Amino acid sequence: MRAYISRGLLFVAVLASLVSAAPSAQGRLVRIIQTNSAGDNSHVIDPVTNTVVATIEGTEVPHGVAAAPDGKRVYITIESEKSVAVVDPATWKILKKIPLSGRPNNLFVSKDSKKVYVGIAQAPGAVDVIDAVAMTNVKSIKVDGAVHNVYVTPDGKYAVSGSVQTSVISVIDTTTDTVAWSLKETSGIRPMIFDTNPDGSTRNLYVQLSDYHGIAIVDFATHKETKRWELPDVPGEPKELEGLQGAPAHGLAVTPDQKMLVALSKWYGTLYEYSIPDYKLIGHVQVGSHPEWVTLTPDGGRAYVGAAGEDQTVAVDLKTLKVIARIPVGFVPKRIGTLVMAAR
């Protein structure tokens, strides 16, 4: 009898540990979506168990992935078809493929989930606007240069695109879908992320640049760069010099409480964590070869990294800065996103 009680207590303890460690989303279901850039599918990861629970098929050479804030749709750009796939997370099936004006890279969904902004990497470049309700391409916004990344600010007021070729950041008013202002940087625009003021408006734009192993900060109100710094070397670790595609640093995230900035280094296969607003280095952890992108759980407790050189998605506990899981996925995983939807 004592053995059975001990086993029962052990089970309860393990279950309690899993529940307490589970990423919080106020009772909603969280999924991590990992695209496989050299394959024809994307993998869906449960961050509670850190296992693949579904596969999205039919996306040959997927590039970007973005989840609608209302949790009802996932969007994946397909480079090989110059289209964006609309995915139903209830079934993980593609509902429709929407033609684009050119070969796409990354994309982002508006705060109200009604529009999708798609970066067109094919010259001369543009940001296509998808009506998410009608599932049609309704507009192509001309910007300065082919677009690698596009994001929507946390307050939903702007879509921000960046060009590797022209080094220009273009800021689009989401009410009129026209360019409000632009800024030319010193080199190509790679990943970007934002933090916010207490009222929710955008405070800073954090930018990674071509051929720069660091981060630049742009004040969103003044449209001027205010600071930049290089990510530190990792003692004893050789630099990875092959296959960087001009991006030694690639991948940024800000925790929901606005207190931490996460940055990836492809040079060292490392995730760095900085405090905001003083930008002091909290620490770092090695995640694997060629980390390309990062997304966070809704509580900001974990980071998930697409390690392209490992064919893995790597889960990192941001409090302890330790790798807690290495999840096998598809070929050359890069772009990655977080979906929060109603629990089924």
N, C-alpha and C positions, 0 to 999 in steps of 0.2 A: 504493500500500500504506500509506504514511504517513497519508493522509487517512482510510482505513478504521480504522487504529489509533487516530487521534485521536477519531473518532466513537465508537469502542468505549469509549475511556477516558471520554469525555464522558457516555455512557450510564451507565457504572458509577458515575461521580461523582454524577449526578442521582439514580440509584436509591439510592445510599448516603445522599444527603441526605434523600430521602423517608422511608427507613426510620428514620433517626435522628430525624427530626421527627415521626414517627408517634406518636400517643398510646399509652402503654404500658398493657397490661392482662394482662401475663404470658402472652402467646400467645393470649389470647382476643379475640374479635371485638367491637369497640366500634361502637355506632350512636347517633346523636343523633336524638331523636324530637321534631319540631316540630308542635304543633297549630296549626291556622288557625281562629281564633275566629269569623270571619265567613264561614266556608266549610263544606264538608261532607267535608273530608279532613284528613289529617295527613301530613307528609313525613318520610322517613327519610334521614338524611345520613350518609355515610361520612366520618369526621373525618380519614382519611388523604388522601383526594382532595378533600375539601370539596365534594362533589357529592351531589345527590339520587339515591339508588339504589333507592328504592321509595316507593310511596304507599299509605297506608291509607285505603280508601274506606268510605263508609257511616257517617260520624260527623258528622251535621249539627249545627252549633254545638258543636264539641268544646270542652271547658274544660280539665280537668286531664289530665295524663299521668304514669304511674308505671311503672317496670319492676321486675319481681320480681328480688330479689338472685340467685336461681339462674339467671337469664337465660332462663327458659322461657316467660315471658308478659309482655305489655305490656297495661296497663289504661288506658282513656281514658273519661272521663266525657262523656256526651252530654246537654247541657242540654235540647235540643228534645224528647227522648224520656224524660227522667228515668230514665236508665239508665247502666250502665257496660259498655263493650264489652271483651270478653276477646279479645286479639289473639295469634295464634301468630306469633312472629318468624321462623319457618322459611319461612312463606308470605306473611306480612303480611296474612292474612285474618282476619276476625272469626269466632271460634268460637261466641260466644254474647253476647247482650245481657241483662244482669241488671237487672230492675226495682228501683228505689230508692224510698225513702219520700217523696221530694220532689225538686225540682230541685237538681242537684249543682253544686258547684264543684270544688275540688281533692281529691286522694286520695293515699294512700301505701300501700306494701306492707310487711307485717311482715318482720322480719329473717330469719325462717325460710321466707318466701314462702308461708305457709299462710293468711294473712288479708290482706284489703284494707280499709283504713279510708277511708271516703268522706265528705267534708264535704257536708252538706245545707244549701244556702243559702236554701231556702224556709222561711219562718216556720212554726213557732217555732224550727226548726233542730234538727239532730241529727248524730251521726256513725253512719253505717250500717256494719255489719261484714259483709264478704263472706267466706264460706268458699271459699277459692281452689281447693280440691281438688274440692268438690262443685259449685262455681260457682253458689252460691245465697246470697241475702241472709238471714242468720241472726239479726241483731239490729240494733236501732236504739237507740243510746245517747243519752239526753236530756242536752243541755248547755245552757249559758246563752247563748242567742242563735243566730241563723242563722250557719252556718259558711262562711267564705270559704276557709280553708286548713286542712289537717290534715297532720301529719308524724309519723314514727316516730323516736324518739331513736336515735342510733347503736348503743347497747347493746341495743336492741329492747325495753326494759322499759316504755316509755310511748308512747302516741299523744297528740299535742298539737294541739288545734284552737284557732282564733281566730275571733272574731266581729267583723265591722265594725260592726254595729248596737249591740251592748252593750259593746264594748271589753273583753270577757272572754276570757282564755286558760284553756282547760280541759285538764287533764292527766289522761289515762286510763291506768289500769293495764292492760297488755295481757294479763296473766294472768287477771284477772277481768272485763275489759272494763267497768269501772265508773270513775267520776270519782274520782281520788285527791285532787286539790286544784285550786284555781282562783285566778286573779289578775285583778283589774280594773285596766286601764291607763287612761291619760288620754284616749285616743281610739281609734278603730277599729283592730282588729288586721289588719295586712296581711301580707306575707311574713315568715317566721321561718326561722331556721337555728340549729344547735347547734355548739359545740365540746366537746371531751372532756378529762377528767382523764387522767393517765398510765395508770390502770387501765381506761380505756375508758368509765367512767361519764360522765354528762352534766355538764359544768361550767357553761357559760353558755347561755342562750337569747338570741339576737339578734333584735330585733323592729323592723320598720318600721310606722309608725303613720299613720293618716289625718291629712292636713293638716299633716304634719311632714316636713321635708326632712332627715331624719337617721336615726339608729339609737339604739335603747334596748337596754340589756343587763340581763337578769334572771338573778340567781344561782339556779341550779336547785335547790340544796340548801336555801337559805333562803326561796325564793319571793319575793324582793324585788328591785326594780330598784336597780342599783348605779351606773349611769352612763348618760348619753346625750350625744350630740353631733350637730351639724348638719353635713351635707356642705357643703364649701366652694363658694363661687361660682366660676364659670369666667370669668375676665376676658375681656371682648370678646365673650362669647356671651350673647345675649338669652334670658331665661327663656321656656319654652313654658308658656303659661297656659291653653290650651284643651284640653279632652278629657282632663284628668288624673284625673277620677273620684275626686277627693279624695285622690289618692295621688301626691304629688310625687316620692317615692322608692319604688321598687318593684322588688325583686329582690335576693336575698342568696345567698351561697355561702361555704363555708369549705373551703380546700384540704385534701386528705387528710392532709398532714403537720401540720395544725393551726397553721400559721405565718402564714396570710394570710386576711383577710376581704375578700370582694368585694361591692360594693354598687352598685346602679344608681340613677341619677337621671333621672326623666322630665322634670324641669325643664330640664335641660341636655343630654339625650340622651347621657349620659356614664356610663362605668364607672369606679369608684374602687377602689383597692386599698390596704388597711391591713395593717400588721403586727400580729400577735398575740404576746404579750398587752399590748403597750404602746399599741396603736391609733394608731401614727404613720402619717400618710399617705405611702404609697410613691409614688403618682402616679395619673394618670387618663388616660383616652383617650375621645374621642367615638366613639360607635358608631352614632348615627342617631336619627331621630325616634321618640319614645315607646318606649324599651326597657322591656319589661314583665317579663321573666323571664330567669334565667341558670342554666346548668348547666355542670359542669366535666367534663373528661376524667378517667379514673381516676388518671392520674399528676399531676393538678393543674396541668398545664402550659398548658392552654388553657381559655378560657371561651367558651361559645356563648350568644348573646343573641338572644331573639326581639324584633326591632325592628318593632313593630306598625305604625308610621307609614311604614315603608319596604317592607313585604311581603318582608322579608329575614331570614335568620338570619345573624348576624354572628359570625365567629370572631376571637378575640383571643388573642395570645400574651401570657401573664401575666408572662413574664420581661422582655420588651421593652416591654410595654404598647403594642403596635401591632396594628392590624387586619390580619389576614392573608388574610381571605376575606369576601366578601359573597355569600351564596347565595340566589338567588331561590326563594321558597316560595309559599304560598297567601295568602289574604286575611286580613289582620290577625293575624299570628302572635304568640302570647303565650306560653302555658305551654310548657315545653320540658324534656326529661329525657334522661338517659343510660342506655343499655342495654349491659350487658356479658354476652356469651353465649359458649358454646364455639364455637371456629372450625369452620366446615364444610369 
